[in-house]
């Protein structure tokens, strides 16, 4: 199963896990960096400092629950 781990980078450049979102869309063409980040905006609001949040696409083995990074290229870039 594909999922996204969301992290927040604080002022001291430490990262904190916000949460994990399982991908439920059947059509992979609908998945984009923007559409994934829109979920964070809906949950946390626009004032959260979205430039300090990034995600990593992971794969979760449904039998074991083991999480592995599946696509390290699919990360957000921190904006200045």
Residue pairs with C-beta under 8 A, 6 or more apart in sequence:
1 22
1 23
1 59
1 60
1 62
2 22
2 23
2 57
2 58
2 59
2 60
2 70
3 20
3 21
3 22
3 23
3 57
3 58
3 59
3 60
3 67
4 20
4 21
4 23
4 36
4 55
4 56
4 57
4 58
5 17
5 19
5 20
5 55
5 56
5 58
5 67
6 17
6 18
6 19
6 20
6 21
6 40
6 53
6 54
6 55
7 15
7 16
7 17
7 18
7 53
7 54
7 55
7 56
8 15
8 16
8 18
8 52
8 53
9 15
9 16
9 52
9 53
9 54
9 78
10 16
10 52
18 40
18 44
18 53
19 43
20 58
21 36
21 39
22 60
23 31
25 31
33 74
33 76
36 55
37 50
37 53
37 55
37 76
40 48
40 50
40 53
40 55
41 48
41 50
44 53
51 78
51 79
51 80
52 78
53 76
54 75
54 76
54 78
55 74
55 75
55 76
56 69
56 72
56 74
56 75
57 69
57 70
57 71
57 72
57 74
57 75
58 67
58 68
58 69
58 70
59 67
59 68
59 69
59 70
60 66
60 67
61 67
61 68
